Amino acid sequence: MKSKRILTLVAAVILVAVSVAWAGTSVHGYTRRNGTYVQQHWRSNPDRSPYNNYSFPGNANPHTGKIAPGNPDTYLRNRYSYGKRHVGK
């Protein structure tokens, strides 16, 4: 009975690890037009949802272990007003 629990726990940990691995995309390093170099990093897969991004306040980046700081309301307000501020630029 105890070995069955351990096996179930190990299977659950593996399942979580695999799902986290599929949730991200590696972004190669690149140089911006202004000459700034951006290092290689991981980002969440694009899907138009702000709630499952690594940068959404309270979410943890599984690759770095860092928890995103900030206020969710401010994050969403800034996200949805970004396109309106930069139209025509």
Backbone as numpy.savetxt, mean C-alpha at the origin, in Angstrom:
# Nx Ny Nz CAx CAy CAz Cx Cy Cz
-4.90 -33.88 18.06 -5.73 -32.69 18.06 -4.86 -31.44 18.06
-3.79 -31.44 18.86 -2.91 -30.29 18.94 -2.18 -30.08 17.62
-1.77 -31.16 16.96 -1.06 -31.03 15.69 -1.99 -30.48 14.60
-3.27 -30.78 14.71 -4.23 -30.26 13.74 -4.37 -28.74 13.88
-4.35 -28.25 15.12 -4.41 -26.80 15.36 -3.16 -26.11 14.83
-2.02 -26.71 15.07 -0.76 -26.13 14.58 -0.75 -26.10 13.06
-1.19 -27.17 12.43 -1.26 -27.23 10.98 -2.20 -26.15 10.43
-3.34 -25.97 11.08 -4.29 -24.93 10.67 -3.68 -23.55 10.82
-2.97 -23.31 11.91 -2.32 -22.03 12.14 -1.24 -21.76 11.09
-0.43 -22.76 10.79 0.61 -22.62 9.77 -0.02 -22.33 8.41
-1.09 -23.02 8.08 -1.76 -22.79 6.79 -2.31 -21.37 6.73
-2.87 -20.87 7.83 -3.40 -19.51 7.87 -2.30 -18.47 7.68
-1.16 -18.69 8.34 -0.04 -17.76 8.21 0.48 -17.75 6.77
0.58 -18.90 6.15 1.04 -18.97 4.76 0.04 -18.27 3.84
-1.24 -18.47 4.06 -2.26 -17.84 3.25 -2.18 -16.31 3.34
-2.00 -15.80 4.54 -1.88 -14.35 4.73 -0.62 -13.83 4.05
0.48 -14.54 4.19 1.74 -14.11 3.58 1.63 -14.09 2.05
0.99 -15.07 1.49 0.83 -15.13 0.03 -0.09 -14.01 -0.44
-1.18 -13.76 0.28 -2.11 -12.70 -0.14 -1.45 -11.33 -0.05
-0.59 -11.11 0.94 0.14 -9.85 1.05 1.11 -9.71 -0.11
1.75 -10.79 -0.49 2.70 -10.74 -1.60 2.00 -10.39 -2.91
0.77 -10.83 -3.09 0.03 -10.52 -4.31 -0.58 -9.13 -4.27
-0.63 -8.49 -3.13 -1.29 -7.20 -2.99 -0.41 -6.03 -3.42
0.85 -6.26 -3.70 1.74 -5.15 -4.01 2.44 -5.31 -5.34
2.98 -4.18 -5.79 3.71 -4.13 -7.04 5.03 -3.41 -6.80
6.09 -3.94 -7.34 7.39 -3.29 -7.23 7.49 -2.20 -8.29
7.93 -1.02 -7.87 8.13 0.10 -8.80 9.64 0.33 -8.91
10.16 0.24 -10.13 11.59 0.45 -10.35 11.96 1.90 -10.09
13.20 2.12 -9.69 13.68 3.47 -9.49 13.68 4.24 -10.80
13.48 5.54 -10.72 13.45 6.37 -11.93 13.86 7.79 -11.59
14.17 8.56 -12.62 14.55 9.96 -12.46 13.43 10.84 -12.99
12.98 11.78 -12.17 11.94 12.71 -12.59 12.51 13.75 -13.55
11.62 14.49 -14.19 12.05 15.53 -15.14 12.95 16.58 -14.48
12.70 16.84 -13.19 13.50 17.86 -12.51 14.84 17.32 -12.00
15.15 16.06 -12.32 16.43 15.48 -11.95 16.43 14.72 -10.62
15.32 14.73 -9.91 15.21 14.01 -8.64 15.09 12.51 -8.89
15.92 11.72 -8.21 15.85 10.27 -8.35 14.90 9.70 -7.32
13.98 8.87 -7.76 13.03 8.18 -6.87 13.50 6.74 -6.75
13.78 6.28 -5.53 14.28 4.93 -5.32 13.20 3.89 -5.59
13.66 2.67 -5.88 12.73 1.56 -6.05 11.91 1.40 -4.78
10.62 1.10 -4.94 9.74 0.94 -3.78 8.56 0.04 -4.14
7.79 -0.30 -3.14 6.58 -1.11 -3.33 5.37 -0.21 -3.21
4.34 -0.51 -3.98 3.07 0.19 -3.83 1.95 -0.84 -3.92
0.79 -0.48 -3.41 -0.35 -1.38 -3.52 -0.83 -1.42 -4.96
-1.47 -2.51 -5.34 -1.96 -2.64 -6.70 -3.02 -1.57 -6.97
-2.99 -0.93 -8.14 -3.99 0.10 -8.44 -5.37 -0.51 -8.63
-6.38 0.10 -8.00 -7.75 -0.39 -8.16 -8.80 0.69 -7.90
-8.41 1.94 -7.84 -9.29 3.10 -7.65 -9.85 3.23 -6.23
-9.51 2.34 -5.34 -9.98 2.44 -3.95 -8.90 3.09 -3.10
-9.21 4.18 -2.40 -8.21 4.81 -1.55 -8.00 4.08 -0.23
-8.94 3.24 0.17 -8.91 2.63 1.49 -7.89 1.51 1.65
-7.46 0.88 0.55 -6.51 -0.21 0.67 -5.11 0.17 0.21
-4.83 1.48 0.08 -3.49 1.94 -0.26 -2.60 1.92 0.98
-1.31 1.69 0.78 -0.38 1.70 1.90 -0.34 3.07 2.55
-0.63 4.13 1.79 -0.54 5.49 2.33 -1.81 5.96 3.03
-2.89 5.17 2.99 -4.12 5.57 3.67 -3.88 5.53 5.18
-4.22 6.61 5.89 -3.94 6.69 7.33 -4.45 5.47 8.11
-3.52 4.87 8.87 -3.85 3.70 9.68 -3.47 2.38 9.03
-3.27 2.37 7.72 -2.88 1.14 7.03 -1.38 0.91 7.19
-1.01 -0.37 7.26 0.40 -0.73 7.41 0.96 -1.19 6.07
2.17 -0.77 5.78 2.89 -1.24 4.60 3.55 -2.56 4.99
3.16 -3.68 4.38 3.71 -4.98 4.80 5.19 -5.14 4.47
5.72 -4.32 3.59 7.12 -4.43 3.20 8.04 -3.66 4.13
7.54 -2.57 4.73 8.36 -1.76 5.61 7.92 -1.85 7.07
6.68 -2.27 7.29 6.14 -2.34 8.65 5.66 -0.99 9.17
5.77 0.07 8.35 5.37 1.41 8.79 3.87 1.59 8.65
3.28 2.27 9.63 1.86 2.59 9.58 1.71 4.03 9.10
0.85 4.23 8.11 0.67 5.55 7.53 0.00 6.49 8.54
0.62 7.66 8.76 0.05 8.63 9.69 -1.02 9.48 8.99
-1.73 10.26 9.77 -2.64 11.24 9.19 -4.09 11.00 9.54
-4.92 11.87 9.02 -6.36 11.84 9.24 -7.03 11.31 7.98
-7.84 10.25 8.09 -8.50 9.69 6.90 -9.36 10.71 6.15
-10.05 11.59 6.87 -10.89 12.59 6.21 -10.06 13.56 5.38
-8.93 14.00 5.92 -8.04 14.90 5.20 -7.45 14.20 3.98
-7.06 12.94 4.14 -6.52 12.15 3.04 -7.52 12.07 1.89
-8.78 11.74 2.21 -9.80 11.60 1.18 -10.12 12.96 0.54
-10.18 14.01 1.34 -10.46 15.35 0.81 -9.36 15.74 -0.18
-8.11 15.53 0.19 -6.99 15.86 -0.69 -6.99 14.99 -1.95
-7.30 13.72 -1.80 -7.30 12.80 -2.94 -8.33 13.21 -3.97
-9.53 13.52 -3.52 -10.61 13.81 -4.47 -10.58 15.25 -4.98
-9.84 16.14 -4.35 -9.73 17.50 -4.87 -8.48 17.68 -5.72
-7.58 16.69 -5.75 -6.31 16.79 -6.49 -6.55 17.07 -7.97
-7.41 16.29 -8.62 -7.66 16.47 -10.05 -8.27 17.81 -10.37
-9.10 18.33 -9.49 -9.74 19.63 -9.71 -8.73 20.76 -9.65
-7.73 20.64 -8.78 -6.71 21.68 -8.63 -5.73 21.70 -9.77
-5.53 20.55 -10.44 -4.48 20.43 -11.45 -5.02 20.33 -12.88
-6.26 20.68 -13.08 -6.83 20.62 -14.43 -6.21 21.73 -15.26
-5.75 21.38 -16.45 -5.20 22.36 -17.37 -3.77 22.77 -17.10
-3.09 22.09 -16.20 -1.69 22.45 -15.91 -0.76 21.52 -16.63
